Amino acid sequence: MSKFDEQNGLILSDPTSSVELAEMLCRLDRDQDLRKRLGENAAETAQKYIWDRNGRELSMIFCDIVPRKAPADTQTQTQES
């Protein structure tokens, strides 16, 4: 069992196992509390990864990386501008 299993969903140990998948689906069908908890946790996690936030974070990463990766003459031109 993964440390992430049963936090936001259920994780198959063997993704090719139809038996394991069927057991998980039956478990979800029987256990209303588990369904509710997984759904609430998944919704909370999803809210952390909205497009606006992802865009801002990527922009910050690029703003940090690009100047370090630019050739020296480009950096000088950028600083003079």
Backbone as XML, in Angstrom:
<?xml version="1.0"?>
<chain id="A" units="angstrom">
  <residue number="1" name="MET">
    <atom name="N" x="0.841" y="-1.183" z="0.000"/>
    <atom name="CA" x="0.000" y="0.000" z="0.000"/>
    <atom name="C" x="0.886" y="1.246" z="0.000"/>
  </residue>
  <residue number="2" name="SER">
    <atom name="N" x="0.575" y="2.178" z="-0.892"/>
    <atom name="CA" x="1.288" y="3.449" z="-1.004"/>
    <atom name="C" x="0.855" y="4.373" z="0.122"/>
  </residue>
  <residue number="3" name="LYS">
    <atom name="N" x="1.743" y="5.291" z="0.511"/>
    <atom name="CA" x="1.365" y="6.254" z="1.547"/>
    <atom name="C" x="0.273" y="7.195" z="1.039"/>
  </residue>
  <residue number="4" name="PHE">
    <atom name="N" x="0.059" y="7.253" z="-0.279"/>
    <atom name="CA" x="-0.974" y="8.103" z="-0.862"/>
    <atom name="C" x="-2.309" y="7.384" z="-1.025"/>
  </residue>
  <residue number="5" name="ASP">
    <atom name="N" x="-2.285" y="6.073" z="-0.893"/>
    <atom name="CA" x="-3.512" y="5.292" z="-1.045"/>
    <atom name="C" x="-4.509" y="5.703" z="0.031"/>
  </residue>
  <residue number="6" name="GLU">
    <atom name="N" x="-5.738" y="5.859" z="-0.368"/>
    <atom name="CA" x="-6.851" y="6.210" z="0.500"/>
    <atom name="C" x="-6.803" y="7.648" z="1.002"/>
  </residue>
  <residue number="7" name="GLN">
    <atom name="N" x="-5.986" y="8.503" z="0.376"/>
    <atom name="CA" x="-6.017" y="9.923" z="0.709"/>
    <atom name="C" x="-6.995" y="10.645" z="-0.211"/>
  </residue>
  <residue number="8" name="ASN">
    <atom name="N" x="-6.752" y="10.567" z="-1.519"/>
    <atom name="CA" x="-7.628" y="11.194" z="-2.507"/>
    <atom name="C" x="-8.299" y="10.169" z="-3.408"/>
  </residue>
  <residue number="9" name="GLY">
    <atom name="N" x="-7.938" y="8.946" z="-3.235"/>
    <atom name="CA" x="-8.469" y="7.877" z="-4.071"/>
    <atom name="C" x="-7.839" y="6.556" z="-3.664"/>
  </residue>
  <residue number="10" name="LEU">
    <atom name="N" x="-8.085" y="5.563" z="-4.458"/>
    <atom name="CA" x="-7.522" y="4.246" z="-4.214"/>
    <atom name="C" x="-6.504" y="3.941" z="-5.305"/>
  </residue>
  <residue number="11" name="ILE">
    <atom name="N" x="-5.406" y="3.306" z="-4.934"/>
    <atom name="CA" x="-4.325" y="3.033" z="-5.881"/>
    <atom name="C" x="-4.192" y="1.523" z="-6.075"/>
  </residue>
  <residue number="12" name="LEU">
    <atom name="N" x="-4.271" y="1.120" z="-7.318"/>
    <atom name="CA" x="-4.083" y="-0.293" z="-7.643"/>
    <atom name="C" x="-2.616" y="-0.664" z="-7.477"/>
  </residue>
  <residue number="13" name="SER">
    <atom name="N" x="-2.339" y="-1.770" z="-6.814"/>
    <atom name="CA" x="-0.947" y="-2.229" z="-6.730"/>
    <atom name="C" x="-0.516" y="-2.830" z="-8.063"/>
  </residue>
  <residue number="14" name="ASP">
    <atom name="N" x="-1.495" y="-3.373" z="-8.802"/>
    <atom name="CA" x="-1.248" y="-3.911" z="-10.147"/>
    <atom name="C" x="-2.280" y="-3.293" z="-11.092"/>
  </residue>
  <residue number="15" name="PRO">
    <atom name="N" x="-1.873" y="-2.289" z="-11.868"/>
    <atom name="CA" x="-2.836" y="-1.600" z="-12.721"/>
    <atom name="C" x="-3.460" y="-2.477" z="-13.815"/>
  </residue>
  <residue number="16" name="THR">
    <atom name="N" x="-2.950" y="-3.662" z="-14.004"/>
    <atom name="CA" x="-3.526" y="-4.562" z="-15.007"/>
    <atom name="C" x="-4.512" y="-5.559" z="-14.393"/>
  </residue>
  <residue number="17" name="SER">
    <atom name="N" x="-4.695" y="-5.493" z="-13.067"/>
    <atom name="CA" x="-5.533" y="-6.467" z="-12.377"/>
    <atom name="C" x="-6.997" y="-6.030" z="-12.361"/>
  </residue>
  <residue number="18" name="SER">
    <atom name="N" x="-7.795" y="-6.697" z="-13.171"/>
    <atom name="CA" x="-9.228" y="-6.400" z="-13.176"/>
    <atom name="C" x="-9.882" y="-6.886" z="-11.885"/>
  </residue>
  <residue number="19" name="VAL">
    <atom name="N" x="-9.329" y="-7.918" z="-11.270"/>
    <atom name="CA" x="-9.864" y="-8.434" z="-10.009"/>
    <atom name="C" x="-9.682" y="-7.387" z="-8.908"/>
  </residue>
  <residue number="20" name="GLU">
    <atom name="N" x="-8.487" y="-6.814" z="-8.817"/>
    <atom name="CA" x="-8.213" y="-5.792" z="-7.804"/>
    <atom name="C" x="-9.096" y="-4.560" z="-8.028"/>
  </residue>
  <residue number="21" name="LEU">
    <atom name="N" x="-9.254" y="-4.151" z="-9.281"/>
    <atom name="CA" x="-10.107" y="-3.012" z="-9.598"/>
    <atom name="C" x="-11.551" y="-3.297" z="-9.191"/>
  </residue>
  <residue number="22" name="ALA">
    <atom name="N" x="-12.046" y="-4.479" z="-9.490"/>
    <atom name="CA" x="-13.413" y="-4.851" z="-9.127"/>
    <atom name="C" x="-13.592" y="-4.837" z="-7.607"/>
  </residue>
  <residue number="23" name="GLU">
    <atom name="N" x="-12.596" y="-5.312" z="-6.882"/>
    <atom name="CA" x="-12.662" y="-5.300" z="-5.413"/>
    <atom name="C" x="-12.730" y="-3.863" z="-4.886"/>
  </residue>
  <residue number="24" name="MET">
    <atom name="N" x="-11.948" y="-2.972" z="-5.479"/>
    <atom name="CA" x="-11.971" y="-1.573" z="-5.052"/>
    <atom name="C" x="-13.323" y="-0.931" z="-5.339"/>
  </residue>
  <residue number="25" name="LEU">
    <atom name="N" x="-13.884" y="-1.211" z="-6.515"/>
    <atom name="CA" x="-15.187" y="-0.655" z="-6.860"/>
    <atom name="C" x="-16.270" y="-1.166" z="-5.914"/>
  </residue>
  <residue number="26" name="CYS">
    <atom name="N" x="-16.210" y="-2.442" z="-5.577"/>
    <atom name="CA" x="-17.175" y="-3.008" z="-4.628"/>
    <atom name="C" x="-17.005" y="-2.361" z="-3.253"/>
  </residue>
  <residue number="27" name="ARG">
    <atom name="N" x="-15.773" y="-2.157" z="-2.853"/>
    <atom name="CA" x="-15.502" y="-1.509" z="-1.562"/>
    <atom name="C" x="-16.084" y="-0.098" z="-1.550"/>
  </residue>
  <residue number="28" name="LEU">
    <atom name="N" x="-15.878" y="0.652" z="-2.631"/>
    <atom name="CA" x="-16.432" y="2.003" z="-2.718"/>
    <atom name="C" x="-17.957" y="1.971" z="-2.700"/>
  </residue>
  <residue number="29" name="ASP">
    <atom name="N" x="-18.516" y="0.990" z="-3.340"/>
    <atom name="CA" x="-19.981" y="0.859" z="-3.380"/>
    <atom name="C" x="-20.538" y="0.599" z="-1.978"/>
  </residue>
  <residue number="30" name="ARG">
    <atom name="N" x="-19.837" y="-0.213" z="-1.199"/>
    <atom name="CA" x="-20.304" y="-0.589" z="0.141"/>
    <atom name="C" x="-20.033" y="0.479" z="1.197"/>
  </residue>
  <residue number="31" name="ASP">
    <atom name="N" x="-18.962" y="1.260" z="1.046"/>
    <atom name="CA" x="-18.491" y="2.134" z="2.125"/>
    <atom name="C" x="-18.741" y="3.617" z="1.811"/>
  </residue>
  <residue number="32" name="GLN">
    <atom name="N" x="-19.888" y="4.102" z="2.247"/>
    <atom name="CA" x="-20.265" y="5.489" z="1.984"/>
    <atom name="C" x="-19.298" y="6.475" z="2.637"/>
  </residue>
  <residue number="33" name="ASP">
    <atom name="N" x="-18.822" y="6.184" z="3.846"/>
    <atom name="CA" x="-17.887" y="7.082" z="4.528"/>
    <atom name="C" x="-16.576" y="7.212" z="3.758"/>
  </residue>
  <residue number="34" name="LEU">
    <atom name="N" x="-16.085" y="6.098" z="3.227"/>
    <atom name="CA" x="-14.854" y="6.126" z="2.434"/>
    <atom name="C" x="-15.059" y="6.966" z="1.179"/>
  </residue>
  <residue number="35" name="ARG">
    <atom name="N" x="-16.179" y="6.762" z="0.483"/>
    <atom name="CA" x="-16.473" y="7.564" z="-0.721"/>
    <atom name="C" x="-16.497" y="9.047" z="-0.387"/>
  </residue>
  <residue number="36" name="LYS">
    <atom name="N" x="-17.172" y="9.378" z="0.694"/>
    <atom name="CA" x="-17.294" y="10.788" z="1.075"/>
    <atom name="C" x="-15.920" y="11.382" z="1.399"/>
  </residue>
  <residue number="37" name="ARG">
    <atom name="N" x="-15.136" y="10.669" z="2.197"/>
    <atom name="CA" x="-13.811" y="11.168" z="2.596"/>
    <atom name="C" x="-12.895" y="11.335" z="1.392"/>
  </residue>
  <residue number="38" name="LEU">
    <atom name="N" x="-12.861" y="10.335" z="0.519"/>
    <atom name="CA" x="-12.012" y="10.423" z="-0.667"/>
    <atom name="C" x="-12.443" y="11.575" z="-1.561"/>
  </residue>
  <residue number="39" name="GLY">
    <atom name="N" x="-13.750" y="11.746" z="-1.736"/>
    <atom name="CA" x="-14.263" y="12.827" z="-2.567"/>
    <atom name="C" x="-13.916" y="14.190" z="-2.010"/>
  </residue>
  <residue number="40" name="GLU">
    <atom name="N" x="-14.085" y="14.370" z="-0.713"/>
    <atom name="CA" x="-13.760" y="15.655" z="-0.084"/>
    <atom name="C" x="-12.264" y="15.951" z="-0.172"/>
  </residue>
  <residue number="41" name="ASN">
    <atom name="N" x="-11.451" y="14.950" z="0.109"/>
    <atom name="CA" x="-9.998" y="15.137" z="0.030"/>
    <atom name="C" x="-9.559" y="15.453" z="-1.401"/>
  </residue>
  <residue number="42" name="ALA">
    <atom name="N" x="-10.118" y="14.755" z="-2.369"/>
    <atom name="CA" x="-9.753" y="14.986" z="-3.768"/>
    <atom name="C" x="-10.150" y="16.395" z="-4.203"/>
  </residue>
  <residue number="43" name="ALA">
    <atom name="N" x="-11.327" y="16.850" z="-3.788"/>
    <atom name="CA" x="-11.772" y="18.202" z="-4.145"/>
    <atom name="C" x="-10.852" y="19.254" z="-3.519"/>
  </residue>
  <residue number="44" name="GLU">
    <atom name="N" x="-10.447" y="19.041" z="-2.282"/>
    <atom name="CA" x="-9.535" y="19.969" z="-1.606"/>
    <atom name="C" x="-8.179" y="20.005" z="-2.304"/>
  </residue>
  <residue number="45" name="THR">
    <atom name="N" x="-7.670" y="18.864" z="-2.672"/>
    <atom name="CA" x="-6.392" y="18.806" z="-3.377"/>
    <atom name="C" x="-6.496" y="19.487" z="-4.731"/>
  </residue>
  <residue number="46" name="ALA">
    <atom name="N" x="-7.571" y="19.244" z="-5.451"/>
    <atom name="CA" x="-7.751" y="19.839" z="-6.782"/>
    <atom name="C" x="-7.769" y="21.364" z="-6.713"/>
  </residue>
  <residue number="47" name="GLN">
    <atom name="N" x="-8.319" y="21.924" z="-5.655"/>
    <atom name="CA" x="-8.366" y="23.382" z="-5.510"/>
    <atom name="C" x="-6.974" y="23.994" z="-5.396"/>
  </residue>
  <residue number="48" name="LYS">
    <atom name="N" x="-6.013" y="23.213" z="-4.974"/>
    <atom name="CA" x="-4.632" y="23.707" z="-4.854"/>
    <atom name="C" x="-3.956" y="23.841" z="-6.213"/>
  </residue>
  <residue number="49" name="TYR">
    <atom name="N" x="-4.516" y="23.216" z="-7.228"/>
    <atom name="CA" x="-3.862" y="23.161" z="-8.533"/>
    <atom name="C" x="-4.707" y="23.800" z="-9.628"/>
  </residue>
  <residue number="50" name="ILE">
    <atom name="N" x="-5.305" y="24.940" z="-9.320"/>
    <atom name="CA" x="-6.093" y="25.654" z="-10.322"/>
    <atom name="C" x="-5.154" y="26.270" z="-11.357"/>
  </residue>
  <residue number="51" name="TRP">
    <atom name="N" x="-5.677" y="26.554" z="-12.552"/>
    <atom name="CA" x="-4.860" y="27.045" z="-13.663"/>
    <atom name="C" x="-4.154" y="28.350" z="-13.334"/>
  </residue>
  <residue number="52" name="ASP">
    <atom name="N" x="-4.832" y="29.274" z="-12.653"/>
    <atom name="CA" x="-4.199" y="30.555" z="-12.329"/>
    <atom name="C" x="-2.962" y="30.352" z="-11.462"/>
  </residue>
  <residue number="53" name="ARG">
    <atom name="N" x="-3.088" y="29.507" z="-10.463"/>
    <atom name="CA" x="-1.950" y="29.251" z="-9.576"/>
    <atom name="C" x="-0.824" y="28.562" z="-10.341"/>
  </residue>
  <residue number="54" name="ASN">
    <atom name="N" x="-1.174" y="27.570" z="-11.138"/>
    <atom name="CA" x="-0.149" y="26.877" z="-11.922"/>
    <atom name="C" x="0.576" y="27.848" z="-12.844"/>
  </residue>
  <residue number="55" name="GLY">
    <atom name="N" x="-0.181" y="28.744" z="-13.492"/>
    <atom name="CA" x="0.429" y="29.738" z="-14.384"/>
    <atom name="C" x="1.373" y="30.663" z="-13.645"/>
  </residue>
  <residue number="56" name="ARG">
    <atom name="N" x="0.948" y="31.155" z="-12.487"/>
    <atom name="CA" x="1.814" y="32.042" z="-11.690"/>
    <atom name="C" x="3.096" y="31.335" z="-11.277"/>
  </residue>
  <residue number="57" name="GLU">
    <atom name="N" x="2.958" y="30.096" z="-10.815"/>
    <atom name="CA" x="4.137" y="29.355" z="-10.363"/>
    <atom name="C" x="5.084" y="29.058" z="-11.522"/>
  </residue>
  <residue number="58" name="LEU">
    <atom name="N" x="4.542" y="28.700" z="-12.679"/>
    <atom name="CA" x="5.399" y="28.466" z="-13.849"/>
    <atom name="C" x="6.098" y="29.756" z="-14.276"/>
  </residue>
  <residue number="59" name="SER">
    <atom name="N" x="5.381" y="30.855" z="-14.235"/>
    <atom name="CA" x="5.976" y="32.143" z="-14.594"/>
    <atom name="C" x="7.144" y="32.480" z="-13.666"/>
  </residue>
  <residue number="60" name="MET">
    <atom name="N" x="6.971" y="32.248" z="-12.374"/>
    <atom name="CA" x="8.049" y="32.512" z="-11.413"/>
    <atom name="C" x="9.258" y="31.623" z="-11.702"/>
  </residue>
  <residue number="61" name="ILE">
    <atom name="N" x="9.001" y="30.378" z="-12.043"/>
    <atom name="CA" x="10.098" y="29.457" z="-12.359"/>
    <atom name="C" x="10.855" y="29.943" z="-13.590"/>
  </residue>
  <residue number="62" name="PHE">
    <atom name="N" x="10.109" y="30.308" z="-14.640"/>
    <atom name="CA" x="10.747" y="30.787" z="-15.869"/>
    <atom name="C" x="11.520" y="32.072" z="-15.624"/>
  </residue>
  <residue number="63" name="CYS">
    <atom name="N" x="10.957" y="32.976" z="-14.842"/>
    <atom name="CA" x="11.654" y="34.237" z="-14.546"/>
    <atom name="C" x="12.954" y="33.976" z="-13.796"/>
  </residue>
  <residue number="64" name="ASP">
    <atom name="N" x="13.014" y="32.929" z="-13.046"/>
    <atom name="CA" x="14.224" y="32.582" z="-12.320"/>
    <atom name="C" x="15.231" y="31.856" z="-13.216"/>
  </residue>
  <residue number="65" name="ILE">
    <atom name="N" x="14.751" y="30.967" z="-14.066"/>
    <atom name="CA" x="15.630" y="30.119" z="-14.876"/>
    <atom name="C" x="16.175" y="30.837" z="-16.110"/>
  </residue>
  <residue number="66" name="VAL">
    <atom name="N" x="15.327" y="31.556" z="-16.819"/>
    <atom name="CA" x="15.718" y="32.138" z="-18.102"/>
    <atom name="C" x="16.968" y="33.002" z="-17.988"/>
  </residue>
  <residue number="67" name="PRO">
    <atom name="N" x="17.050" y="33.920" z="-17.031"/>
    <atom name="CA" x="18.276" y="34.728" z="-16.955"/>
    <atom name="C" x="19.544" y="33.899" z="-16.710"/>
  </residue>
  <residue number="68" name="ARG">
    <atom name="N" x="19.402" y="32.811" z="-15.981"/>
    <atom name="CA" x="20.577" y="31.966" z="-15.709"/>
    <atom name="C" x="20.976" y="31.141" z="-16.919"/>
  </residue>
  <residue number="69" name="LYS">
    <atom name="N" x="20.033" y="30.851" z="-17.792"/>
    <atom name="CA" x="20.313" y="30.025" z="-18.964"/>
    <atom name="C" x="20.666" y="30.847" z="-20.199"/>
  </residue>
  <residue number="70" name="ALA">
    <atom name="N" x="20.394" y="32.141" z="-20.160"/>
    <atom name="CA" x="20.661" y="32.989" z="-21.326"/>
    <atom name="C" x="22.165" y="33.141" z="-21.528"/>
  </residue>
  <residue number="71" name="PRO">
    <atom name="N" x="22.628" y="33.241" z="-22.791"/>
    <atom name="CA" x="24.047" y="33.474" z="-23.061"/>
    <atom name="C" x="24.495" y="34.794" z="-22.424"/>
  </residue>
  <residue number="72" name="ALA">
    <atom name="N" x="25.767" y="34.893" z="-22.119"/>
    <atom name="CA" x="26.306" y="36.067" z="-21.419"/>
    <atom name="C" x="26.014" y="37.370" z="-22.159"/>
  </residue>
  <residue number="73" name="ASP">
    <atom name="N" x="26.139" y="37.418" z="-23.496"/>
    <atom name="CA" x="25.892" y="38.655" z="-24.239"/>
    <atom name="C" x="24.421" y="39.069" z="-24.165"/>
  </residue>
  <residue number="74" name="THR">
    <atom name="N" x="23.512" y="38.109" z="-24.087"/>
    <atom name="CA" x="22.094" y="38.430" z="-23.952"/>
    <atom name="C" x="21.826" y="39.017" z="-22.574"/>
  </residue>
  <residue number="75" name="GLN">
    <atom name="N" x="22.476" y="38.481" z="-21.550"/>
    <atom name="CA" x="22.301" y="38.996" z="-20.195"/>
    <atom name="C" x="22.783" y="40.441" z="-20.115"/>
  </residue>
  <residue number="76" name="THR">
    <atom name="N" x="23.893" y="40.749" z="-20.763"/>
    <atom name="CA" x="24.419" y="42.113" z="-20.747"/>
    <atom name="C" x="23.449" y="43.054" z="-21.450"/>
  </residue>
  <residue number="77" name="GLN">
    <atom name="N" x="22.916" y="42.649" z="-22.601"/>
    <atom name="CA" x="21.958" y="43.476" z="-23.324"/>
    <atom name="C" x="20.703" y="43.707" z="-22.501"/>
  </residue>
  <residue number="78" name="THR">
    <atom name="N" x="20.246" y="42.690" z="-21.798"/>
    <atom name="CA" x="19.038" y="42.811" z="-20.988"/>
    <atom name="C" x="19.281" y="43.781" z="-19.833"/>
  </residue>
  <residue number="79" name="GLN">
    <atom name="N" x="20.450" y="43.710" z="-19.219"/>
    <atom name="CA" x="20.755" y="44.587" z="-18.100"/>
    <atom name="C" x="20.897" y="46.044" z="-18.549"/>
  </residue>
  <residue number="80" name="GLU">
    <atom name="N" x="21.384" y="46.274" z="-19.786"/>
    <atom name="CA" x="21.573" y="47.637" z="-20.302"/>
    <atom name="C" x="20.250" y="48.271" z="-20.703"/>
  </residue>
  <residue number="81" name="SER">
    <atom name="N" x="19.245" y="47.466" z="-20.997"/>
    <atom name="CA" x="17.949" y="47.990" z="-21.466"/>
    <atom name="C" x="17.194" y="48.697" z="-20.377"/>
  </residue>
</chain>
